Amino acid sequence: MTLIDTTTTRPTDRVNERTFPAIDVTGPMRERYEQILTPDALAFLAQLHELFAGPRYDRLAARLRHGYEIGNGRDPRFREDTRRIRERGDWRVAGAGPGLEDRRVEITGPTDPRMTINALNSGAKVWLADQEDATSPTWGNVIGGQLSLFDAIRGELEYTAPNGKHYAVTSAETPTIVMRPRGWHLEEHHLHFTDARGRTMAASGSLVDFGLYAFHNARELIARGRGPYFYLPKIEQAEEARLWDQVFTFTEQYLALPHGTIRATVLIETLPAAFQMEEILYELRDHCAGLNAGRWDYIFSIIKTYRGRGSRFVLPDRNEVTMTVGFMRAYTELLVQTCHRRGAYAIGGMSAFIPSRRDAEANANALAKVASDKKREAGDGFDGTWVAHPDLIPVARAEFDAVLGDRPHQLDRRRDDVDVRERHLLDLTIGRGITDAGVRGNVDVAIRYIEAWLRGQGAVAIGGLMEDAATAEIARSQIWQWIRQDRTTEEGTPITHEFVAGLVDDVLQTVDRADGDRFDDAAAVFRDVALSSTFAPFLTMKAYADHLVERP
């Protein structure tokens, strides 16, 4: 692999007595922020942006072109130009790093101090420290999450809640941390990058999240017997994985780390990526630990990709799109087969059901559904899975223990019986309809989630399910598509702009209002992303710019 010559990445141009490239902090500096936003850390971020901001824009432009092609009738296919990569049998990925050998149960969640401590005490093998879909990207959450991780890695994190309850890490064995930065499409408006030519732009959320975490913690993690590990979200093309690989290589050189120290697990959570799994592994092979079946974003990606292609691509109620329908089975079985062929771990997704400590019947129902989901994953060959709540760890572990025993993985299970073709990934037939309750549920969940997100909460329990940005995206994108495709519910109700607008008003009448709530803003965001004539690629992008950016 070609290494990057770091001696050519330090421009000395001066504009108004300042050295560029540079990162400027435009967000407020609060307690301890200077511990994360140090001059050296900002200089590293500036170098990342100088090298990779331009290629990032190129990759985002390629996404738009590819999406336009699919929207105009050109279905995604297994790539002909990379056939040689798929046919070669002489390459494998780096695989597990120290502390990632056993990933049978991973807990996911945001990085605020309380949730960080709960995750570290959970008993899971791995913690997905989520700066993406489970985190509302307020300035406080972005830098506060970095502080939580900084302290947790050094064994120094404690937290006292406003009600006086004290939280501390008490587990003798804490999970290995795998941090998920924001996707390539997201920006960080509280940091501005000025390039060597004096041009200023918002920083990349991906490079900010990754860069601050790696700069401050990579060596400390290695010293503690683990390493700088990452989940990579929202990738659509293998070239996006290649860009991450270049970021990793440069970072290792900058921080004087051996090549391959950084390890990444890629979420296969977009429809285009499902057709390029081997290519993604290949591009990241020196830094790759595995792939994850990001089910909720995958469903959202299908809706978004085929939103204008006619009734054949319209999905029914959200709760009918289960992991056992044909196209979801094809996607997950292909993922396991692809991973194990190349020595990569296959990590399952997150069931949305969460336990209840107050309702015994609801709790039993949730545990039974999660157990069934994890039994299917373990039986299909996955090496581990996600849960969103500590009480679900024993359930998930039991199902994987039954298959794995004392083995840390089942990479030897090649799944040669799987034969997934392009048509299997694109056959969206389910045979169920859209109901009045499904439409109402989507409107209700989306507005309730967006309201919490605007208040800084990225993962929210609503109606016995864990909702995050991905599940909210499904809800609002289905509404948009159902309206544009002139769908009618099984009860005979036409799904129109006017009908949904009335449901928005109904939700606002039924929610519990309180001083300082954001329901009016949430309803406005929902109308913008579900009822507008144009489709917003991500509901969080404009909502972030309009509502979460703290102006200087």
RODO-2510 file (C-alpha; in nm, 4 decimals, decimal comma):
residues 552
     n   res          X          Y          Z
     1     m     0,0000     0,0000     0,0000
     2     t     0,1262     0,3466    -0,0876
     3     l     0,2118     0,5553     0,2138
     4     i     0,1549     0,9284     0,2359
     5     d     0,4568     1,1559     0,2427
     6     t     0,3892     1,3682     0,5498
     7     t     0,6779     1,5993     0,4711
     8     t     0,4680     1,7613     0,1983
     9     t     0,1579     1,8238     0,4080
    10     r     0,2678     2,1180     0,6192
    11     p     0,2138     2,4377     0,4171
    12     t     0,3844     2,7523     0,5412
    13     d     0,1736     3,0116     0,3572
    14     r     0,0819     3,3026     0,5795
    15     v    -0,2327     3,5119     0,5459
    16     n    -0,2716     3,7962     0,7939
    17     e     0,0153     3,6550     1,0016
    18     r    -0,1595     3,3194     1,0440
    19     t    -0,0295     2,9828     0,9268
    20     f    -0,2589     2,7816     0,7058
    21     p    -0,4106     2,5267     0,6873
    22     a    -0,5832     2,5885     1,0185
    23     i    -0,8868     2,4934     1,2246
    24     d    -1,0681     2,7735     1,4063
    25     v    -1,3030     2,7096     1,6975
    26     t    -1,6246     2,9076     1,6496
    27     g    -1,8270     2,7292     1,9184
    28     p    -1,8158     2,8420     2,2811
    29     m    -1,5317     2,7145     2,4969
    30     r    -1,6751     2,5535     2,8084
    31     e    -1,5241     2,3736     3,1056
    32     r    -1,2357     2,1460     3,0018
    33     y    -1,2900     2,1996     2,6294
    34     e    -0,9329     2,3241     2,6062
    35     q    -0,8235     1,9738     2,7098
    36     i    -0,9680     1,8374     2,3837
    37     l    -0,9266     2,1372     2,1533
    38     t    -0,5541     2,1758     2,2144
    39     p    -0,3312     2,3562     1,9632
    40     d    -0,1660     2,0261     1,8694
    41     a    -0,5001     1,8496     1,8227
    42     l    -0,6297     2,1338     1,6052
    43     a    -0,3108     2,1245     1,4003
    44     f    -0,3686     1,7533     1,3399
    45     l    -0,7284     1,8218     1,2354
    46     a    -0,6015     2,0882     0,9972
    47     q    -0,3685     1,8394     0,8335
    48     l    -0,6477     1,5825     0,7993
    49     h    -0,8654     1,8414     0,6307
    50     e    -0,5907     1,9707     0,4041
    51     l    -0,5318     1,6201     0,2734
    52     f    -0,8810     1,4750     0,2728
    53     a    -1,1445     1,7511     0,2588
    54     g    -1,1183     1,7699    -0,1200
    55     p    -1,1408     1,3931    -0,1769
    56     r    -1,4367     1,3881     0,0650
    57     y    -1,6256     1,6326    -0,1587
    58     d    -1,5372     1,4177    -0,4611
    59     r    -1,6825     1,1107    -0,2959
    60     l    -2,0015     1,2927    -0,1964
    61     a    -2,0403     1,4128    -0,5549
    62     a    -2,0008     1,0538    -0,6741
    63     r    -2,2810     0,9535    -0,4359
    64     l    -2,5109     1,2082    -0,5946
    65     r    -2,4288     1,0851    -0,9447
    66     h    -2,4881     0,7240    -0,8493
    67     g    -2,8164     0,8075    -0,6771
    68     y    -2,9301     0,9988    -0,9839
    69     e    -2,8526     0,7002    -1,2044
    70     i    -3,0534     0,4631    -0,9854
    71     g    -3,3411     0,7102    -0,9692
    72     n    -3,3486     0,7081    -1,3460
    73     g    -3,3717     0,3319    -1,3785
    74     r    -3,0174     0,1974    -1,3523
    75     d    -3,0258    -0,0552    -1,0696
    76     p    -2,7164    -0,1179    -0,8581
    77     r    -2,5139    -0,4184    -0,9700
    78     f    -2,2094    -0,6144    -0,8617
    79     r    -1,9335    -0,4112    -1,0215
    80     e    -1,7752    -0,5416    -1,3388
    81     d    -1,4648    -0,3230    -1,3006
    82     t    -1,3786    -0,4899    -0,9684
    83     r    -1,4630    -0,8480    -1,0598
    84     r    -1,0949    -0,9449    -1,0232
    85     i    -1,1045    -0,8446    -0,6535
    86     r    -1,4013    -1,0708    -0,5900
    87     e    -1,2548    -1,3612    -0,7850
    88     r    -0,9099    -1,3527    -0,6271
    89     g    -0,8647    -1,5894    -0,3366
    90     d    -0,5253    -1,4638    -0,2184
    91     w    -0,6241    -1,1751     0,0106
    92     r    -0,7689    -1,1445     0,3578
    93     v    -0,8304    -0,8560     0,5945
    94     a    -0,6205    -0,7780     0,9023
    95     g    -0,8940    -0,9086     1,1327
    96     a    -0,9347    -0,8593     1,5049
    97     g    -0,6983    -0,6345     1,6963
    98     p    -0,6131    -0,6765     2,0646
    99     g    -0,9356    -0,6765     2,2641
   100     l    -1,1544    -0,7473     1,9601
   101     e    -1,1026    -1,1229     1,9456
   102     d    -1,4437    -1,1978     2,1022
   103     r    -1,7284    -0,9719     1,9934
   104     r    -2,0270    -1,1915     2,0695
   105     v    -2,2233    -0,9124     2,2391
   106     e    -2,1716    -0,5409     2,1733
   107     i    -2,3680    -0,2694     2,3486
   108     t    -2,4396     0,0513     2,1602
   109     g    -2,5116     0,3964     2,2905
   110     p    -2,4218     0,7645     2,3131
   111     t    -2,1122     0,8987     2,4862
   112     d    -2,2508     1,1251     2,7580
   113     p    -2,0939     1,0463     3,0989
   114     r    -2,3863     0,8478     3,2430
   115     m    -2,4350     0,6315     2,9344
   116     t    -2,0601     0,5815     2,9031
   117     i    -2,0394     0,4506     3,2586
   118     n    -2,3444     0,2285     3,2114
   119     a    -2,1890     0,0801     2,8967
   120     l    -1,8560     0,0162     3,0677
   121     n    -2,0358    -0,1590     3,3547
   122     s    -2,2649    -0,3587     3,1242
   123     g    -2,0664    -0,6807     3,0857
   124     a    -2,0647    -0,6588     2,7063
   125     k    -1,7532    -0,7576     2,5142
   126     v    -1,7526    -0,4366     2,3073
   127     w    -1,9037    -0,0902     2,3438
   128     l    -1,9958     0,0986     2,0294
   129     a    -1,9314     0,4519     2,1544
   130     d    -2,1665     0,6309     1,9207
   131     q    -2,1011     0,9854     1,8041
   132     e    -2,3361     0,9254     1,5102
   133     d    -2,6992     0,8084     1,5010
   134     a    -2,7394     0,7709     1,8798
   135     t    -2,5970     1,1177     1,9468
   136     s    -2,7631     1,4479     1,8748
   137     p    -2,4657     1,6519     1,7447
   138     t    -2,4965     1,9511     1,9748
   139     w    -2,1647     2,1207     2,0417
   140     g    -2,1911     2,0008     2,4003
   141     n    -2,2424     1,6397     2,2921
   142     v    -1,9605     1,6482     2,0359
   143     i    -1,6918     1,7750     2,2744
   144     g    -1,8532     1,6368     2,5887
   145     g    -1,8467     1,2916     2,4290
   146     q    -1,4758     1,3295     2,3585
   147     l    -1,4191     1,4229     2,7236
   148     s    -1,6174     1,1208     2,8431
   149     l    -1,4094     0,8900     2,6261
   150     f    -1,0837     1,0607     2,7276
   151     d    -1,1611     1,0059     3,0964
   152     a    -1,3053     0,6581     3,0539
   153     i    -1,0001     0,5283     2,8687
   154     r    -0,7801     0,6491     3,1553
   155     g    -1,0053     0,5053     3,4262
   156     e    -1,0949     0,8511     3,5548
   157     l    -1,4622     0,8904     3,4603
   158     e    -1,7200     0,9608     3,7310
   159     y    -2,0484     1,1464     3,7112
   160     t    -2,3036     1,2911     3,9527
   161     a    -2,6486     1,3498     3,8063
   162     p    -2,8575     1,6574     3,8898
   163     n    -3,0666     1,4405     4,1258
   164     g    -2,7510     1,3570     4,3213
   165     k    -2,7081     0,9996     4,1983
   166     h    -2,3411     0,9134     4,1554
   167     y    -2,2115     0,6985     3,8699
   168     a    -1,8717     0,5282     3,8592
   169     v    -1,7105     0,2445     3,6673
   170     t    -1,7128    -0,0607     3,8929
   171     s    -1,6656    -0,3463     3,6465
   172     a    -1,3314    -0,5230     3,6670
   173     e    -1,3407    -0,5961     3,2941
   174     t    -1,4760    -0,3237     3,0718
   175     p    -1,5766    -0,3602     2,7057
   176     t    -1,3373    -0,2776     2,4259
   177     i    -1,4326     0,0629     2,2881
   178     v    -1,5128     0,0963     1,9185
   179     m    -1,5976     0,4587     1,8406
   180     r    -1,8377     0,5535     1,5610
   181     p    -1,7704     0,8961     1,4062
   182     r    -2,0235     1,0811     1,1952
   183     g    -2,0620     0,9903     0,8287
   184     w    -1,8829     1,1582     0,5393
   185     h    -2,1877     1,3708     0,4563
   186     l    -2,2069     1,5554     0,7893
   187     e    -2,0339     1,8796     0,8860
   188     e    -1,9210     2,0337     1,2145
   189     h    -2,0176     2,4004     1,2107
   190     h    -1,8474     2,4868     1,5397
   191     l    -1,5074     2,4259     1,3791
   192     h    -1,4016     2,5967     1,0565
   193     f    -1,1239     2,4810     0,8293
   194     t    -0,9150     2,7274     0,6311
   195     d    -0,7028     2,5635     0,3652
   196     a    -0,3567     2,6587     0,2423
   197     r    -0,5118     2,9008    -0,0088
   198     g    -0,7114     3,0845     0,2573
   199     r    -1,0525     2,9353     0,1738
   200     t    -1,2747     2,8705     0,4765
   201     m    -1,5446     2,6066     0,5146
   202     a    -1,7194     2,4049     0,7846
   203     a    -1,5149     2,1153     0,9169
   204     s    -1,6006     1,7537     0,8366
   205     g    -1,7891     1,5818     1,1172
   206     s    -1,6154     1,2553     1,0267
   207     l    -1,2647     1,3975     1,0455
   208     v    -1,3406     1,5933     1,3638
   209     d    -1,4822     1,2953     1,5530
   210     f    -1,2175     1,0538     1,4301
   211     g    -0,9283     1,2969     1,4554
   212     l    -0,9869     1,4186     1,8109
   213     y    -1,0419     1,0658     1,9397
   214     a    -0,7383     0,9174     1,7653
   215     f    -0,5070     1,2062     1,8511
   216     h    -0,5825     1,2002     2,2223
   217     n    -0,6385     0,8296     2,2825
   218     a    -0,4589     0,6065     2,0307
   219     r    -0,1370     0,5666     2,2307
   220     e    -0,3230     0,5346     2,5611
   221     l    -0,5449     0,2602     2,4212
   222     i    -0,2443     0,0702     2,2889
   223     a    -0,0680     0,1014     2,6249
   224     r    -0,3745    -0,0526     2,7885
   225     g    -0,3714    -0,3548     2,5592
   226     r    -0,6348    -0,2461     2,3109
   227     g    -0,6262    -0,0011     2,0230
   228     p    -0,7883     0,2810     1,8252
   229     y    -1,0914     0,1080     1,6784
   230     f    -1,3755     0,2574     1,4740
   231     y    -1,7123     0,1809     1,3233
   232     l    -1,7509     0,3477     0,9822
   233     p    -2,1073     0,4545     0,8950
   234     k    -2,3057     0,5371     0,5810
   235     i    -2,0466     0,4169     0,3274
   236     e    -2,1957     0,3724    -0,0191
   237     q    -1,8976     0,3023    -0,2464
   238     a    -1,5686     0,1166    -0,2067
   239     e    -1,3867     0,4402    -0,2896
   240     e    -1,5253     0,5890     0,0331
   241     a    -1,3656     0,3009     0,2227
   242     r    -1,0405     0,3692     0,0368
   243     l    -1,0547     0,7292     0,1589
   244     w    -1,0900     0,6104     0,5174
   245     d    -0,7936     0,3776     0,4636
   246     q    -0,5850     0,6744     0,3500
   247     v    -0,6958     0,8695     0,6584
   248     f    -0,5884     0,5797     0,8787
   249     t    -0,2510     0,5446     0,7078
   250     f    -0,1755     0,9152     0,7410
   251     t    -0,2829     0,9122     1,1060
   252     e    -0,0577     0,6185     1,1857
   253     q     0,2354     0,8011     1,0286
   254     y     0,1511     1,1291     1,2036
   255     l     0,1229     0,9591     1,5437
   256     a     0,4163     0,7218     1,4817
   257     l     0,2001     0,4096     1,5087
   258     p     0,2757     0,0837     1,3248
   259     h     0,0822     0,0453     1,0026
   260     g    -0,2364    -0,1499     1,0668
   261     t    -0,2750    -0,0408     1,4292
   262     i    -0,6077     0,1263     1,3544
   263     r    -0,8904    -0,1198     1,2938
   264     a    -1,2305    -0,0473     1,1446
   265     t    -1,5617    -0,2281     1,1216
   266     v    -1,7748    -0,1032     0,8346
   267     l    -2,1496    -0,0794     0,8646
   268     i    -2,3171    -0,2182     0,5549
   269     e    -2,6202     0,0039     0,5940
   270     t    -2,6765     0,1399     0,2450
   271     l    -2,8126    -0,0445    -0,0551
   272     p    -2,5194     0,0465    -0,2848
   273     a    -2,2717    -0,0881    -0,0276
   274     a    -2,4462    -0,4267    -0,0244
   275     f    -2,3266    -0,4722    -0,3833
   276     q    -1,9660    -0,3838    -0,2918
   277     m    -1,8936    -0,5689     0,0326
   278     e    -1,5816    -0,7459    -0,0922
   279     e    -1,4478    -0,4292    -0,2516
   280     i    -1,4981    -0,2402     0,0764
   281     l    -1,3101    -0,5098     0,2653
   282     y    -1,0341    -0,5030     0,0056
   283     e    -0,9843    -0,1267     0,0200
   284     l    -0,9579    -0,1396     0,4000
   285     r    -0,7839    -0,4766     0,4222
   286     d    -0,4824    -0,3588     0,6260
   287     h    -0,7132    -0,1889     0,8763
   288     c    -1,0319    -0,3948     0,8599
   289     a    -1,1782    -0,6041     1,1415
   290     g    -1,5204    -0,6799     0,9974
   291     l    -1,8585    -0,5717     0,8680
   292     n    -2,1829    -0,5006     1,0504
   293     a    -2,5374    -0,5470     0,9251
   294     g    -2,6811    -0,2035     1,0011
   295     r    -3,0407    -0,3036     0,9426
   296     w    -3,2314     0,0179     1,0148
   297     d    -3,0216     0,2462     0,7989
   298     y    -3,0259    -0,0241     0,5315
   299     i    -3,4055    -0,0138     0,5197
   300     f    -3,3933     0,3667     0,5078
   301     s    -3,1418     0,3499     0,2237
   302     i    -3,3701     0,1222     0,0222
   303     i    -3,6619     0,3624     0,0635
   304     k    -3,4469     0,6636    -0,0196
   305     t    -3,2821     0,4987    -0,3194
   306     y    -3,6075     0,3794    -0,4771
   307     r    -3,8423     0,6518    -0,3527
   308     g    -3,9409     0,7575    -0,7047
   309     r    -3,9269     0,4285    -0,8929
   310     g    -4,2896     0,3194    -0,8632
   311     s    -4,5146     0,0954    -0,6551
   312     r    -4,2904    -0,2106    -0,6894
   313     f    -4,0441    -0,0424    -0,4539
   314     v    -4,2915     0,0728    -0,1878
   315     l    -4,2569    -0,1032     0,1473
   316     p    -4,5460    -0,1664     0,3889
   317     d    -4,5751    -0,0582     0,7528
   318     r    -4,2400    -0,0180     0,9227
   319     n    -4,2975    -0,3089     1,1608
   320     e    -4,3599    -0,5454     0,8665
   321     v    -4,0066    -0,4984     0,7317
   322     t    -3,8466    -0,7656     0,9475
   323     m    -3,5148    -0,9449     0,9214
   324     t    -3,6879    -1,2573     0,7896
   325     v    -3,8290    -1,1031     0,4700
   326     g    -3,6488    -1,2145     0,1570
   327     f    -3,4346    -0,9151     0,0671
   328     m    -3,3183    -0,8679     0,4267
   329     r    -3,2257    -1,2370     0,4541
   330     a    -3,0310    -1,2108     0,1282
   331     y    -2,8417    -0,9059     0,2514
   332     t    -2,7413    -1,0555     0,5853
   333     e    -2,6491    -1,3991     0,4511
   334     l    -2,4329    -1,2412     0,1807
   335     l    -2,2626    -1,0333     0,4485
   336     v    -2,1704    -1,3397     0,6568
   337     q    -2,0462    -1,5295     0,3529
   338     t    -1,8400    -1,2322     0,2330
   339     c    -1,6861    -1,1665     0,5733
   340     h    -1,5857    -1,5241     0,6484
   341     r    -1,4346    -1,5731     0,3056
   342     r    -1,1959    -1,2868     0,3845
   343     g    -1,1276    -1,3435     0,7546
   344     a    -1,3522    -1,0592     0,8706
   345     y    -1,5932    -1,0735     1,1606
   346     a    -1,9641    -1,0502     1,0758
   347     i    -2,1526    -0,8507     1,3395
   348     g    -2,5297    -0,8574     1,3575
   349     g    -2,7652    -0,5661     1,4021
   350     m    -2,9780    -0,4213     1,6770
   351     s    -3,3267    -0,5391     1,7522
   352     a    -3,5310    -0,2310     1,8418
   353     f    -3,7181    -0,3977     2,1289
   354     i    -3,6127    -0,2853     2,4756
   355     p    -3,6977    -0,4377     2,8135
   356     s    -3,9322    -0,2862     3,0690
   357     r    -3,8589    -0,2987     3,4398
   358     r    -4,2147    -0,1850     3,5203
   359     d    -4,4287    -0,4072     3,2950
   360     a    -4,3608    -0,7806     3,3320
   361     e    -4,5650    -0,8793     3,0269
   362     a    -4,4011    -0,6191     2,8017
   363     n    -4,0619    -0,7214     2,9360
   364     a    -4,1198    -1,0905     2,8619
   365     n    -4,2377    -1,0052     2,5114
   366     a    -3,9313    -0,7906     2,4412
   367     l    -3,6895    -1,0528     2,5734
   368     a    -3,8550    -1,3253     2,3662
   369     k    -3,8324    -1,1205     2,0464
   370     v    -3,4702    -1,0259     2,1078
   371     a    -3,3814    -1,3890     2,1840
   372     s    -3,5412    -1,4982     1,8567
   373     d    -3,3519    -1,2320     1,6640
   374     k    -3,0173    -1,3283     1,8166
   375     k    -3,0789    -1,6995     1,7732
   376     r    -3,1313    -1,6381     1,4018
   377     e    -2,8112    -1,4329     1,3754
   378     a    -2,5973    -1,6850     1,5613
   379     g    -2,7437    -1,9681     1,3546
   380     d    -2,6733    -1,7789     1,0318
   381     g    -2,3046    -1,7520     1,1169
   382     f    -2,2658    -1,4072     1,2693
   383     d    -1,9755    -1,3713     1,5120
   384     g    -2,1484    -1,1193     1,7368
   385     t    -2,4421    -0,8865     1,7672
   386     w    -2,5652    -0,5539     1,9011
   387     v    -2,7953    -0,4723     2,1902
   388     a    -2,9165    -0,1303     2,3032
   389     h    -2,9793    -0,2027     2,6718
   390     p    -2,7730    -0,3787     2,9426
   391     d    -3,0659    -0,6026     3,0376
   392     l    -3,0520    -0,7583     2,6902
   393     i    -2,6907    -0,8698     2,7174
   394     p    -2,7637    -1,2023     2,8960
   395     v    -3,0312    -1,2849     2,6367
   396     a    -2,8029    -1,2168     2,3418
   397     r    -2,5055    -1,3851     2,5053
   398     a    -2,7030    -1,7024     2,5717
   399     e    -2,7924    -1,7397     2,2052
   400     f    -2,4363    -1,6835     2,0871
   401     d    -2,2887    -1,9010     2,3632
   402     a    -2,5126    -2,1843     2,2434
   403     v    -2,3488    -2,1666     1,9000
   404     l    -1,9965    -2,0446     1,9755
   405     g    -1,9278    -2,2190     2,3042
   406     d    -1,5753    -2,1220     2,4062
   407     r    -1,4780    -2,0160     2,0547
   408     p    -1,4432    -1,6387     2,0028
   409     h    -1,5957    -1,6492     1,6542
   410     q    -1,7153    -1,8823     1,3783
   411     l    -1,5011    -1,7599     1,0912
   412     d    -1,4573    -2,1200     0,9811
   413     r    -1,8254    -2,1319     0,8837
   414     r    -1,7934    -2,0168     0,5235
   415     r    -2,1633    -2,0350     0,4270
   416     d    -2,0852    -2,1881     0,0889
   417     d    -2,4542    -2,2757     0,0701
   418     v    -2,5425    -1,9091     0,0179
   419     d    -2,6001    -1,7985    -0,3423
   420     v    -2,7233    -1,4401    -0,3397
   421     r    -2,7812    -1,2765    -0,6763
   422     e    -2,8562    -0,9158    -0,7618
   423     r    -3,2259    -0,9896    -0,7998
   424     h    -3,2460    -1,1227    -0,4440
   425     l    -3,1220    -0,7941    -0,3009
   426     l    -3,3680    -0,5943    -0,5125
   427     d    -3,6852    -0,8012    -0,4759
   428     l    -3,8722    -0,5953    -0,2166
   429     t    -4,1816    -0,8141    -0,2177
   430     i    -4,3299    -0,8593     0,1294
   431     g    -4,6994    -0,9063     0,0555
   432     r    -4,8294    -0,6835     0,3324
   433     g    -5,0044    -0,3496     0,3114
   434     i    -4,9945    -0,0035     0,4614
   435     t    -5,2374     0,0589     0,7449
   436     d    -5,3861     0,3699     0,9017
   437     a    -5,2034     0,2750     1,2214
   438     g    -4,8751     0,2449     1,0309
   439     v    -4,9077     0,5948     0,8895
   440     r    -5,0064     0,7437     1,2242
   441     g    -4,7272     0,5564     1,3983
   442     n    -4,4644     0,6906     1,1594
   443     v    -4,5789     1,0494     1,2112
   444     d    -4,5928     1,0081     1,5889
   445     v    -4,2548     0,8399     1,6247
   446     a    -4,0773     1,0796     1,3913
   447     i    -4,2052     1,3910     1,5676
   448     r    -4,1364     1,2527     1,9156
   449     y    -3,7854     1,1483     1,8148
   450     i    -3,7019     1,4763     1,6419
   451     e    -3,8223     1,6678     1,9478
   452     a    -3,5867     1,4716     2,1729
   453     w    -3,3037     1,5097     1,9184
   454     l    -3,3467     1,8869     1,9197
   455     r    -3,3078     1,8751     2,2986
   456     g    -2,9823     1,6841     2,2622
   457     q    -3,0973     1,3220     2,2965
   458     g    -2,9970     1,0913     2,0128
   459     a    -3,1333     0,7560     2,1359
   460     v    -3,4878     0,7585     2,2734
   461     a    -3,7225     0,4880     2,4040
   462     i    -4,0651     0,5373     2,2415
   463     g    -4,3433     0,2829     2,2738
   464     g    -4,1166     0,0001     2,3855
   465     l    -3,8702     0,0481     2,0992
   466     m    -3,5321     0,2159     2,0890
   467     e    -3,5482     0,4882     1,8277
   468     d    -3,2474     0,6665     1,6839
   469     a    -3,1827     0,8758     1,3745
   470     a    -3,1983     0,5694     1,1487
   471     t    -3,5436     0,4535     1,2613
   472     a    -3,6761     0,8096     1,2451
   473     e    -3,5434     0,8294     0,8895
   474     i    -3,7462     0,5210     0,7973
   475     a    -4,0607     0,6759     0,9408
   476     r    -4,0377     1,0107     0,7618
   477     s    -3,9072     0,8700     0,4301
   478     q    -4,1925     0,6199     0,4129
   479     i    -4,4403     0,9046     0,4590
   480     w    -4,2723     1,1013     0,1794
   481     q    -4,2759     0,8026    -0,0551
   482     w    -4,6307     0,6922     0,0250
   483     i    -4,7603     1,0390    -0,0590
   484     r    -4,5650     1,0644    -0,3850
   485     q    -4,6639     0,7114    -0,4931
   486     d    -5,0369     0,7731    -0,4261
   487     r    -5,0674     0,4900    -0,1772
   488     t    -5,3928     0,4035    -0,0019
   489     t    -5,4119     0,2244     0,3322
   490     e    -5,5795    -0,1137     0,3768
   491     e    -5,8661     0,0715     0,5431
   492     g    -5,9153     0,2757     0,2260
   493     t    -5,7557     0,6035     0,3362
   494     p    -5,5616     0,7857     0,0630
   495     i    -5,2220     0,8894     0,1977
   496     t    -5,2150     1,2520     0,0945
   497     h    -5,0327     1,5655     0,2002
   498     e    -5,3501     1,6878     0,3682
   499     f    -5,4098     1,3623     0,5556
   500     v    -5,0554     1,3570     0,6953
   501     a    -5,0664     1,7280     0,7808
   502     g    -5,3751     1,6537     0,9877
   503     l    -5,1906     1,3740     1,1656
   504     v    -4,9126     1,6171     1,2546
   505     d    -5,1714     1,8422     1,4189
   506     d    -5,3169     1,5401     1,6000
   507     v    -4,9757     1,4456     1,7406
   508     l    -4,9208     1,7975     1,8684
   509     q    -5,2538     1,7752     2,0479
   510     t    -5,1749     1,4429     2,2162
   511     v    -4,8136     1,4819     2,3316
   512     d    -4,7373     1,5951     2,6846
   513     r    -4,6204     1,9547     2,6570
   514     a    -4,3758     2,1181     2,8975
   515     d    -4,1866     2,4438     2,9247
   516     g    -3,8913     2,4346     2,6915
   517     d    -4,0127     2,1424     2,4811
   518     r    -3,9302     2,1459     2,1085
   519     f    -4,2456     1,9914     1,9649
   520     d    -4,3320     2,2917     1,7494
   521     d    -3,9820     2,2913     1,6032
   522     a    -3,9978     1,9130     1,5607
   523     a    -4,3250     1,9373     1,3714
   524     a    -4,1721     2,2022     1,1450
   525     v    -3,8714     1,9783     1,0763
   526     f    -4,0998     1,6839     1,0041
   527     r    -4,3101     1,8861     0,7616
   528     d    -3,9906     1,9953     0,5877
   529     v    -3,8504     1,6425     0,5443
   530     a    -4,1749     1,4461     0,4926
   531     l    -4,4151     1,6849     0,3201
   532     s    -4,1911     1,8991     0,0991
   533     s    -4,1875     1,8409    -0,2757
   534     t    -3,8153     1,7612    -0,2687
   535     f    -3,6649     1,4792    -0,0665
   536     a    -3,4073     1,5717     0,1978
   537     p    -3,1236     1,3133     0,1874
   538     f    -3,0983     1,3144     0,5681
   539     l    -3,3417     1,4752     0,8093
   540     t    -3,0577     1,5659     1,0463
   541     m    -2,8623     1,7852     0,8050
   542     k    -3,0932     2,0864     0,7766
   543     a    -3,2248     2,0362     1,1305
   544     y    -2,8670     2,0576     1,2566
   545     a    -2,7926     2,3757     1,0631
   546     d    -3,1217     2,5395     1,1627
   547     h    -3,1464     2,4367     1,5267
   548     l    -2,8271     2,2967     1,6806
   549     v    -2,5523     2,5295     1,5618
   550     e    -2,4542     2,7798     1,8285
   551     r    -2,3847     3,1050     1,6504
   552     p    -2,0748     3,3034     1,7551
***
